[in-house]
Amino acid sequence: MARRSPLRTGGVVEVYYTGDEKELAQVRKEMPGVAVMGALTNTVVSDSVAKMISTKQMNGWAFVGANQVRVRCGMMMPTLVRDLAKRGYGGFEYLVSVPGTVGGGVFMNAGRGRGMPSIGERLASVRVMGTSGKVYELGGRAMDWSYRRCGMLHDESGLVVLSVVLNVEVCGVDSALERVAERMRYVAERQDRGRPNVGSVFMDFPKVSSNGLLEGGMKFSQKTRSWIVNEGKGTAENFAVLVERAKNLHAAANFAVPREEVKYLW
């Protein structure tokens, strides 16, 4: 994981890749309690994690109706957005800069807010699997959406996203591709993508700057607020300590402590 996870933390892990719903149900039955993950984009992995189930091979998408697509959980969001843009469809160009899977995007209700649609606002239905292997098809309105969170898929629910049906809008190839390019120009200017990271640490915009704050090999970016980058040999423990230091700065200044949006695998 120190070479493969986005933050470059973690030790040697046995990863079980599942290609379809039947395989996923069987593996979850054989290994209860083992985390089911996508691209680990928003996840900090510690050295103690020994096993993991991956849905990245449950990939692909297809049109299922007028302006609707069904997308499997392991599909990378940037690839989906670009594929649709080349066909003249859009509506969630923001997600081209979120390097995670669609399943993870639904779990976190990926999106910027501030007038830009989140994935939950585009979701017509979602197919999920419970810990017993039973599969449910749920309407988008039943998912209990909030900013950067899907209440139905909270950590204790045991539900895993299998696929989703998304509503897309017709906007023309040129317009869709320009929206994607505009988003990526913004990202290049504002985001510190040159070093390993997991994106925004907090779902709330920090009131107190932690830019440049250092703990071991982890450091709050001096370019992008609320980002922690791995400068070389940072650990999950360094990351967690650094987050607590940032929270303490807020408490000391009598500001509300920001809520984390990253997930930890310990």
Buried (B, 14 or more C-beta within 10 A) or exposed (E): BBEEBBBBBBEEBEEBBBEEBEBBBEBBEEBEEBBBBBBBBBBBBBBEBEEBBBBBEBBBBEEEEEEBBBBBBBBBBBBBBBBBBEEBBBBBBBBBBBBBBBBBBBBBBBBBEEEEBBBBBBBBBBBBBBBEEEBEEBEBEEBEBEBBBBEBBEEEBBBBBBBBBBBBBEBEEEEBBBBBEEBBEEBEEEBBBEBBBBBBBBBBEBEBEBBEBBBBBBBBBEBBBBBBBBBEEBBBBBBBBBBEBBBEBBEEEEBEBBEBBBBBBE
